[in-house]
Amino acid sequence: MTYNAEHVVQAQLDAYNQKDIDAWSNTYAPTAVQLLIDGTVLARGREAIKANIAERFKEPDLSAKLISRQVFDNVVIDHELITRNFDEGKGSVEMLCIYLVEDSVICRAEFKILNKIIFK
């Protein structure tokens, strides 16, 4: 392995927080897949992944805070707190994000929503 999986995932997180859609999507492989932990596919392929995030990047309060990270070779597991603008108002989603990194890009990302909190 000539790359550092943690650096790839950190670059993805940094681009997410900067709402830099090109930098963010380029951390994913052209054939990457994003899915929920139960196997539900959210998007398949870099272009579909990019299209899925485009609307979210318009949210004024969008940000991700890293709570903890574990790295096991080319697997990076992040525990994150995502702040978003939901239909119900501004809130946060606590998420578990599991990234599989190969050839310096994310080829698979699995997500588990742990808690959703709407600020009153």
ABEGO torsion letter per residue (X at the ends): XABBAAAAAAAAAAAAAAGBAAAAAAABBAABBBBBAAGBBABBEAAAAAAAAAAAAABAABBBBBABBBBBEABBBBBBBBBBBBAAEBBBBBBBBBBBBBGGBBABBBBBBABBBBBX
